[in-house]
Amino acid sequence: MQIKLLWPGRAKLPGVADLQAHYLKRLGDLIPVRLIETPTVKGLDEKAGEKILEIEAAGLEKGIKDDYIVCLFDQGREMSSAELARFFEGRAAAGTRSVAFLVGGFLGLAPRLLDRADLRLSLSRMTYSHELCRLVLMEQVYRAVSLMKGRPYAK
């Protein structure tokens, strides 16, 4: 099974790109993983929200094929780290070739991507910046895959 992490844009906050690279390496030591950062929309402000969402969605859709799609969504299902590990075990047992995690930009994800999702996942009922959300997702995916592989992790 492969893990894909997809989102619009690159990290801008100091240190975030380094932490992403750190978790990408650690995760890649356990399971095949791809980080796909799609282009961001330039020249439009938040008033053009629907247009921004649609442009970002088109970019994200280029990175998904027959993947099991997990969209991060603030009203999605919450899981513990152990539950996420069991989710991965279940997907692997079902023969899933690839699980794609989609994280939206500052406006979230287009409704058509949420409708296409096999699972809507919430990391918390709290709102995080999209860059912090990416890091939390990467750390939790790493933790869950570690559990799935029988490796201990710090609690």
Sequence and secondary structure as in RCSB ss.txt:
>XXXX:A:sequence
MQIKLLWPGRAKLPGVADLQAHYLKRLGDLIPVRLIETPTVKGLDEKAGEKILEIEAAGLEKGIKDDYIVCLFDQ
GREMSSAELARFFEGRAAAGTRSVAFLVGGFLGLAPRLLDRADLRLSLSRMTYSHELCRLVLMEQVYRAVSLMKG
RPYAK
>XXXX:A:secstr
 EEEEEEES   STTHHHHHHHHHHHHHTTS EEEEEE    S  GGGHHHHHHHHHHHHHTT SS EEEEEEEE
EE   HHHHHHHHHHHHHTT  EEEEE  BTTB  HHHHHH SEEE S SS   HHHHHHHHHHHHHHHHHHHTT
     
